[in-house]
C-alpha cells in the first residue's frame, strides 16, 4: 500500500485531492461500463473454488474457464460486494477462506459494489437530483455504486485541523492510493463481528403477531418499504447533508432532523408504490419486494439464509447483467410482480449449465 501510494505521489503532486479522486473514479467507472457484470452468490463461488466437489464438476469447470477467459479478454468482471465479504469472512479453516477469497479476487478484477448503506445514500441522492429540475441542471459530482474493493466497507480520509491544506491534500491522496491496493483477501482475514443468528426467528415471531390476513403483495410492499425507509433515516440524513453542503448549508442545520424526514419517507415510498418514479431507490425497492413476496406465502417461514440471499439479489438485479443464484430466489425474481417492481434486465441462472448458456449469448 505504501509503495503504491509513494510511487504515484510525484506524478500527481500538482492535482488537488478532489481532482485526483475524480480521475481515479472516472477510470473505474469507464472500466466497469465496458464489461458485462456477472454477479455470483456464495453457492456459485463455493463451486468455482472447488469445481471437482460441485454437483456438476464438468459444467462448473467449464463455467470457471469461461469466466476466467472473459475477465482476461476484458469483457467480463464478477464484482464482489458487502454480503460476499461477510460470507467469505465466515469460512473456516483460514486456509479455505484464503483460497475462497483468491477465487473471488481473480474474477472481480478489483471491482466491488459499495456497502448497502452507502448504496442507499447514493440512491437517495439520485432520487432527489433526478426529480428536481434545479438540482438536475447543476454540475454536481455524482458517485456511483461501483468502487475499488478497498472502499467496499466505506470510504474515509484522514483529517486533522492542524495540517495545512497541502499536507492534508497529500495525506488524502496517499489514503486513496493505499486503499486502492486493498484486496478481498486483506479484508476477510481479520475477525469481524458476527451478526445475530436469531433474526429469522424474530421475523417469524412478528409475522405470528401480525398475520398477513388478506393483504395483497402491493400492501405488503408498501409496509416493507415504509419500514425500511424508517430504519434508514440516519443514512437519508447523511445523503441530504452531502447535498446541503453544496449550497453552503451546515451539516448541523436545524432543518436536518429525523422529524423533518417524515414527508421524505412518504414521498419516496409513494413514488415507488404509485410508479411515479420507475428508477427510484432500485436496490431497496428489490429488497422490500422480496420481503413482501416471502410474506405473501403464509406456509413458508422466513429462514436465516434468506437474509444474505436478499442482500445478494438487491444489488445483483439492480446493477449487474447476469445473476447466478439459488433456484428458490431465481424463481422468485422471475415472478411477474417482482419483475414489475425491479424493472431489471438482469438475466438469472441457477446452475452452471444455465450460466454457460447465458454467457454464450454475449
Secondary structure, DSSP 8 states (H G I E B T S, - for coil): -HHHHHHHHGGGTTS-HHHHHHHHHHHHHHHHHTSEEEEE-HHHHHHHHTGGGSTTHHHHHHHHHHHHHHHHHTSEE--B-HHHHHHHTT-SSHHHHHHHHHHHHHHHTTEEE--HHHHHHHHHHHHHHHT-HHHHTS------SEEEGGGSS-------TTS-HHHHHHHHHHHHHHHHT--HHHHHTS------S-HHHHHHHHHHHS--TT--HHHHHHHHHHHHHHHTHHHHHHHHHHHHHHTT--TT-TT-SGGGGHHHHHHHHHHHHTTS-TTTTHHHHHHHHHHHHHHH-TTS---HHHHHHHHHHHHHHHH-SEEE--HHHHHHHHSHHHHHHH----EEESSHHHHHHHHTT-
